[in-house]
Every structure is written in structure tokens, then in C-alpha cells.
Amino acid sequence: MSNAAETRYWLELPPEVTASVLSRLGAIEILNSAQNVCSQWRKICKDPSMWRSIDMRNSGDLHNMDYDLEKMCVHAVDRSCGHLLDINIEYFGTDDLLFYISERSTHLKHLRLFSCYDISDEGLSEAALKLPFLEKLEIFIFICPVSKHALETIGRSCPLLKSFKLNLQQCKSFHYVSDDEALAIAQTMPELCHLELLGNGLTNEGLQAILNGCPHLEYLDLRQCFNVCLGETWRKDVLNA
């Protein structure tokens, strides 16, 4: 097939098929490339339904990028016109950006923050207050621990939360011992079905609190939680909980 014929083939696709194909791209690819292909694609890329899910995945090499990820993310959120349900932010972001998202996306269901070193504990708490429909929250490798207060705020502000992933492997030392996060989760997130606490300092006491406070839990990942010691008796208790 010649280039001209191939181009004509893509342009003759029904708009809904083109939209389905384009939706598989990340937000950066859409804003930087796809929407500039032709007027038809640009029109499709401006439709709010294209921005119910925003994936800002990137290489993390921010110094060599010739575009501003934060401004691009704001633009993507604006295009969603309040219909954003799912957003993934990687290697960038600030408290202001997170608050901007939470103010304009009150029906957000899934928030993923990966290596967002400029989002603070306070910023996360403030955003959570405006996300009552959040069902899934993923936080990977924050530069500082997420405090008990922040987790309590998240739990109380997001009563529909069913899945929570907290990966602090690179933030804590191997000697870190604390049940603060575990107790906050146990006390404020009773609807959890899926919980991952990677590199957490919880002990058996914190684990028992989670099992007691989260009765709907179906999946629990405690990799690199070195202070949890499951003896044979304790293991049977967990399986029977």
C-alpha cells in the first residue's frame, strides 16, 4: 500500500474507530503529534470523551524534553471538561497541579502518582478533600513518607476507596519501624479490597489492625515489609481472618 493510499485509509475510518485508536496513545503523544496529523484527527482529539483517561507516562528525562509536562497536563485536564475519571502522572507535578486536577475533576476514580517528588504530604491531603468518588489510589516512591494524617484524610475524604497501593521502598531505611500508616488505613479505609504496602515499616500489630479494619480485603501485598514476621500459628490466623 502506498503512503497516499495508507493515508486515505486512515482518513476514511469512521470517527468512532479513529477515536478508539487514538485513545490508546498517551496524552503526550496526542498533544504533541496525533492532533497535528489532520483537521479530522484534531477535531477528534478535542472531544472531551477522549480525555476521560489521561496517561502522562514519560521517560523521566525531564531535562531533555522540549515541552512543559505540567502545562500539558493542565491542558489535557481542561479538555476533559470535568469528565476526567483516570489520571497517571509520572516524574513531575506539584501541589498546585494536583489541586488543579482535584478542583476540576471531582468525579475522578483513579489517581496514580509515580515519582512525583514535588507533591507534598499537605498537597496530597488537600487534593483528597475534593475527590469523594476516588476508588483507586496508587502512590509510588514519594520523596518523603506519606503521614498518618494524610492517610486519614484520604480515607475519610474518599469513602469509596477500594484499591490502595503505597510504595515507599526508596523513602524508608531498612530499620524503619512504624504502624502509623497501617493504623490509619485500618481506621479509615474499611471498603478496601486490594492493598499493597511495599517497603512499609508495619509490624504484626499493624497487619492485624488492617485485617480487622478492612473486612472486604481480598488481596494484600506486603513485599519488603521486613518487620512482619509470620510464624506458622500467625499464618493460620491470617488465612482464617
C-alpha positions, -999 to 999 in steps of 0.1 A, spaced: 0 0 0 14 34 -10 18 62 15 -11 81 -2 -34 51 -1 -25 44 35 -32 80 45 -66 78 27 -74 46 45 -69 62 79 -89 93 70 -118 71 57 -122 53 90 -154 61 110 -147 88 137 -155 64 165 -129 39 152 -103 66 149 -111 78 184 -107 43 197 -73 40 181 -61 74 193 -73 68 228 -46 41 231 -19 67 228 -6 86 258 -16 122 264 18 135 254 17 117 221 -18 130 213 -9 166 221 25 166 205 18 146 174 -15 129 167 -37 160 168 -15 177 142 -19 150 116 -51 165 100 -82 186 109 -103 154 114 -79 140 139 -76 174 156 -114 176 160 -115 141 175 -86 149 199 -105 179 212 -136 159 221 -139 157 260 -147 120 257 -111 115 246 -99 128 279 -118 107 305 -84 90 310 -52 109 309 -19 90 308 11 113 312 37 84 311 72 95 300 108 85 302 116 107 332 143 125 314 127 159 320 159 180 313 159 168 277 123 175 269 113 204 248 79 207 263 64 215 297 47 184 311 28 204 338 13 228 313 5 199 290 -13 181 318 -33 212 327 -43 215 290 -54 178 290 -74 183 322 -91 213 306 -101 193 276 -118 167 297 -144 194 307 -149 179 342 -153 143 329 -119 130 339 -120 96 356 -85 83 355 -51 101 355 -15 89 357 13 114 365 50 104 363 82 122 373 66 157 375 38 175 392 34 200 421 8 206 448 -7 233 426 -12 209 397 -27 182 419 -51 207 435 -60 220 399 -68 184 389 -89 178 420 -109 210 416 -118 203 380 -122 165 383 -144 159 412 -156 126 398 -121 112 395 -120 75 402 -83 65 397 -52 86 406 -17 73 400 14 93 412 48 78 402 80 95 414 62 129 419 89 144 441 74 179 442 40 168 455 40 171 493 21 154 521 0 185 525 -7 188 488 -20 152 487 -42 158 517 -57 190 502 -65 173 469 -81 143 486 -107 165 502 -121 172 468 -121 136 455 -151 119 471 -155 94 443 -119 81 442 -119 43 441 -82 36 433 -51 54 445 -15 45 437 15 63 452 49 51 441 82 63 457 74 96 472 105 115 483 91 117 518 67 94 538 30 99 535 20 108 570 -7 92 592 -26 124 590 -26 124 552 -37 88 550 -65 95 575 -76 125 553 -76 103 522 -96 76 540 -122 99 554 -125 120 522 -126 91 498 -151 66 513 -154 46 480 -117 37 480 -113 1 472 -77 -2 460 -47 14 475 -10 10 466 16 27 487 52 20 476 78 37 498 107 14 492 132 41 484 120 65 511 125 44 541 155 28 556 156 -9 564 154 0 601 122 19 597 96 5 621 61 21 624 25 11 624 13 46 618 3 41 582 -12 7 589 -34 20 617 -45 50 596 -55 26 568 -73 2 592 -92 30 608 -104 49 578 -104 26 547 -129 -1 556 -140 -8 520 -106 -18 507 -105 -49 486 -69 -45 473 -40 -32 493 -3 -31 485 22 -18 511 57 -22 496 86 -14 518 65 -4 547 76 -4 583 45 -20 598 47 -49 623 24 -78 631 3 -54 652 -3 -31 622 -11 -61 600 -36 -74 625 -53 -39 626 -56 -39 588 -72 -74 588 -96 -63 615 -104 -29 600 -107 -40 563 -131 -69 563 -135 -69 525 -98 -73 517 -92 -99 490 -56 -91 480 -27 -80 503 9 -74 491 35 -68 518 67 -72 498 98 -58 516 79 -53 548 107 -67 569 91 -61 603 62 -85 597 70 -120 610 46 -147 601 51 -178 622 30 -209 614 4 -201 640 1 -165 628 -1 -176 592 -31 -198 600 -47 -169 618 -43 -147 588 -57 -173 564 -87 -177 586 -93 -139 591 
